[in-house]
Amino acid sequence: MIKLIKSTFFEEKKTKERLIDFIRDAKILSMGKYCKKFENEFSRYQGRKYSVFFNSGSSANLALIQSLLNLNKINKKDKIGFSALTWATNAMPLIQLGLETVPIDISLRTLNVTSDNLRDVLEKTKLNALFLTNLLGFSGDINIIKKICEERNILLLEDNCESLGSEVNGTKLGNFGLASTFSFFVGHHMSTIEGGMVCTDDKNLYNMLLMVRAHGWDRNLDLETQKKLRNEYKVNDFYSNYTFYYLGYNFRPTELNGFLGLEQLQYLNKIIHIREKNFQLFNKEAKKNDDFYSFDLSHMNFISNFAYPIICKNEELFRKYTKKFEDNNIELRPIVGGAVTQQPFYNNLEKTSNKCEFAERVHKLGFYIPNNPELTEVELNLIKGLLKII
């Protein structure tokens, strides 16, 4: 079986040996200096001022939305657009926190929301924010989306959990909006087993994220910000460590996650370049096959692909190609979570008149195949051969 992901970590044997040594020697394993160091190093890699490490990418999404509510940057009942083709926990926090969700269709050429998709929605609906998903290492014309959001005072957020390292016009995805989220779950570009990050250049949002991550208290803030907050609320020293200023959670990572983040970060450039090379190999072959929709990602200067997607042109072809790959022991799965508008949780809770034709077509006719940095030449050639027309 050629699996979607082969190992828990890149350079797994070496990483596990170093993790064993770390656990043996560590004085504490709850969140501490390794988590902080990983945040700093990830900020340097991403090119953002601030990063806050969480116990998962899903927690990062929820904490980001809660932080924006706490800061009154968005408010209950505000209309928030989101990519209709995404993972469930891009949409779930919006529902959980009392916002009105507006699914936005995608383009079959990019599998992402484009400026045209956004304009179609804006003709009918005023959005307060847009929580955009950069799917599978791809992107729509996010530079134009950003301009539209600025012109219309729409808060732009990016779920970049599947696109670590991808670039548009020389800018890394995750750097177009006010804030962006990342996932380090096993199988993503880099693994801390479980883990996620929020990146931003906004100091107030950064401080709020630190509080939301840990119960709404101020313990992880710098001393000057702590003092200001305690003076504002007249909190004395005795109560200071047990005062909760805002709605929060316990989304703290551990030092094990922080250590693993630092270990895997040193391999990240190698990982994303292998994924990009594999993508170009697969895409060159898939473009020759008229049974598939082809992609137009010419606006991207680097594609750090998460997994290679195949969208068949009808249900008969979908059945034939999924069987072809499965008969050759290739692990398959739907495109991420498919269209959120087709998921039971969404239909049970939300009512929308927005038609998401293309997201739903991907839901029915799409699947993806492995693109991981440990594929061998034999495996790459097998997959390449299977992409040929039946």
N, C-alpha and C positions, 0 to 999 in steps of 0.2 A: 504493500500500500504506500503510495506517495502521498504523505499527509500534508495538510495545509501548513502545519508547523511541525518541525521535527524535534525540537528541544525546548526546554524551559528557558534557557539562556543561550546567547551566542557564546562560543567557546565554553560550553557547559562544564566540562571536566575541570578546567582551570578555575572557573568561577565558583563551582561548588567547593573545591579545595580551599579557596581563599575565604569563602563564607564560613566554613567549618572553623578555620583559624580565628576568624573575626568573632564568632559566637563564643569560642573558648576563652578569648582574652577580654571580651567586652565587659565593662563594669555595669552598664545599663543597656537595656534593649528597647525601652520606650523612647519616644521621639526626642531627639537631642541633636548633637553637633553634626552627625553624619547627614541627617535630614536637611539641616541648614546648609551644609556645604554642597549637597546635591542641588538644592534650590539655587544657590549662587552660581554653580557651574552650568546648570541648565539655562539660567538667564543669560549667561555669557554665550552659550551655544545659540540660543534662539534670537539673541539680539534684543531682549526686552529688559526693562529696568528691574522688574520684580517677578518672582515666581513663588507660588505657595504649593507645597506638596501635600497631597491628600491620599487617603487609603484606597481610592479607586478613581477612574475617570468619571464614572457615574456620580460619585460623591462630589467631584470637582464641578460637574454641571449643576447639581442641586445647590451647592454652596455658592456658586457664582450668582445664580438667580436670587437666592436668599439675600446675599450681600447687596445686590442692586435694589431690592425692596427695602432693606434696612436703611440704605442711603437715600431713598426716595428718588432714585434715578428711573425707576419704573414703579407702578402702583397696581394694586389689585384691580382686576377687570380690564387692565390695559390689553390691547391687542398685540400679540407677539407672533410674527411670522416664523415659520421653521421649515426646513427642507423636508418634503414629504417622503423622500427616500433616505432613511437614516436608521439609526439604532434607537430603540424605544426610550432610553434614558436621555435622549435629546429633547423629546416631547414631554416625558413624564413630569419633570420638575415644574414645567409651566402649568400643567393641570393641578399638580399637588399644591402649588402655591397660589392658586386662585386667579391665574391669568387666563385670558381668552386666546386660544390657540388658532392660528391661521395657517393651514398647510399650504405650501407653495410647490407647484409642480417643478419637474426637472427637464433638462434637455437630454434626449437620447445621444447627442453628440458628445456630451461631457459627463453625463449621469449626475450633474449638479445643477443647482439653481443658477440661472443666468439673469442678466439684466432684463431681458425680454420677459422671462417668467415673473420677475419681481414687478415690472411695470404693469403686467396684466392684472396682478392682484391689487396694485395701488390704484388702478382705475375704479375699483369697487370698494376698497377698504383702506382706511387710514391705519397705518402700523405705528406703534410706539417703539418697537424694537424688532430686530431680525436676528434669530439664532441660526446662523448658516452652518451647514455641515459640509466640510471639504471631504468628499467621499472617495475612499480607496486610493488616496494620493492624487486625485484629480481636483480640478477646480473649474467653476464657471469663470466668466469675465469679472473676477472679484474686484479688480481695480475700478471698473465702471460701477459695479454694485456699491462700492464704498462711496463714490461721488454722489450717487442717487441718495444714499442714506444721509450724507452730509447736507445735501440740498433740502431734504425733507425732514431733517431733525429726527432721524430714525437711529436708535442706538444699535450699532452693529457688533455682534458677538460671533465668534467662530468656534465650532466644535471641530478641532483639528486632530482628533484621536487617531485617525487613519492616514494622516498626511504629513507626518513628521519629516521635515527635510525638503518637501516639495516647494517649488518657487514659481512665481509669476512675475515677470519683468524684474528679475533679480531680487525680489522680496520674498522672504519665506512665508508660506501660508501660516496663519496664526498671528501675523503682524499687521493685519489690515483693520481689525476692529479694536474696540476699547479693551477687550480681553479675549483670551482664547483658552480652550481646555485641551488637555492631552491625556492619553491613557498609556500606561505601562503594563497592562495585563499581558499574561503569557500569550504569545502569538502576535502581539503588536510589534512595531519596529524595534523597540527595546523593551526588555522585561524586568520588572521588579517583583514579579509574581502577581501581586496586586498593587496598584498605585495609579495616581493621576496627578495632574498639575494644572494650575491656572496661572497664566502669564498676563501681565498688564504693565503699562507705564504710568498708571494713575495711583498716586500714593494713598489717597483716601480709600480707594477700592482695595488696595493691598492690605491696609490696616484692618479693614472690615473683614476681608477673607481670613486673616489670622484669627480674628475673634470668632467668626462663624465656624471655623474648623474645630474650635475647642470651646464649646459651651456658651459662647458669647462673652467670655471673660477677657481680661486685658493682659494676661501674663506674658504673652509672646510679643507684645508691642515694645517699641523702644521706650526708654525711660521718660523722655520729654512728652511723648504722646500719652503714656500712662498718667503722668502728673496732670496733664491738661484735662483728661477724662475724669480723673478722681476729684479734681477741683470743681469741675462742672457739676458733678453729681454729689459733691460733699461726702466723699467716701474716705474714712480714716484708715490708717495702716492696718488696724486689727481686722477689718472686713475686706481689705483691698483684694486679696487673693480669692475671695469667695463672693465677689460681686459680679452679677451677670447683666451686662448692659444691653445686649441685643439678642434676638432669637438666633440660636446656634445649634450645633450638633456635636457629636464626637466623631470626627472624620480624620483623626490623627493617624499618620503612618507610624511605622516603627523604625528603629535604627537598622534593622535588617533590610528594610526596603530602601533606606537611604544609602546604605553600603552598596547594595546591588545596583542602585541607580548610578553611583559613581563608577562602579566596575564596568557596567554596560555602556556608559556614555563614551568611554575611550574607544569603543568599537563602532560607534554610531555612524561615522562617515563611511566606514567600510561597508556596513550593513546596507545603508541607503543606496550606495553606488552599485552594489550587487543587485539589489531590487530593481533599480533603474535599468541596468543592463538586461536583466531577465525580461522586464516589461517590453523593452524595445524588440527583443527577439521574438516574443509571443505576438506582439502587436503587428510586426511586419508580416508574419504568417497569417494572422487572423484577417488582416485587411484584404487578403487575396480571396477570402471566402465570402461569396455573396449570400450565404445562408445566415450571416451575422450582420447586425448593425455595426458600422465602423465608427470610431471615435475621431473627433477633431480636437486635439489638445495642442495645436500649433502655437497657442498663446502662452503656453507654459515652457519655461526654459529648463526646468528639472522636474522629473516625475518620480517621486519616491513611492512606488506602487505598493499597496498593502496586499492585494491579491488580484489575479487577472480576471476581469469580468467578461462574460460571454452573453450577449443578448440575441436570442434566435428570433427569426422573423415570423414564426408561427408555432403553434403548439406541437404539431407533428415533428418539426425540426428539433424543438426543445426535447421531446421524448427520445429522438434518435441520438442526439449528441450527449445528453446526460447518460444514456445507456452505453454509448461508445466509450466515454471516459470511465464510467464505473466498471465496465468490463475489463478495462486495463488498469484497475486498482488505483485510480486517481480519486482522492477524497474531494467531494464537492459540497457546496452549501448554497443556499439562496444568497442573493446580493444583500449583504449585511443583514438587516432584519426585514427587508422588503419594504413595501409602502406602508407607512404607519397608518394610513387611512384604511388599510385592510386588516389591521390588528384588532382583536376583540376588545382589548382594554380601551382603545381609542373610540371605537364605535359604541361601546357601552356608556361612555362618559361624555363624549363630545359630539356636537352636531355641526356639520359644516356643509356649505353649499359649493365649496370650491372643488372643481373637478381636477383631479390629478392624473390625467390620462396616461402620461408617459411613465410616471412613477409606478402606476398600477400595471402597465405593460411590462416593465422590468420585473415587477413582483411575479408575474405569471410566466414570463419567458426567459428570465435571466438566472444564471448561476455563476459562481466563480470557482477558479482552480488555483492550485498552490503557486505562490511566488514567495519563496523564502530564501534566505541567504545561504542555506545549506543544500540546495538542490545540486546534484551531480551533473556532469555533462551528459551522461546516459539518460538521466531523468529529464533534463531539459530537451534533449532531442526527441524523446518519446512524446512529451507534451506538445512540442512543436509539430510533430507528425500528426497528432490527433486533431490539431486545429485545421488540418486540410479538409476540403469539402468532401462530403460523403458521396 
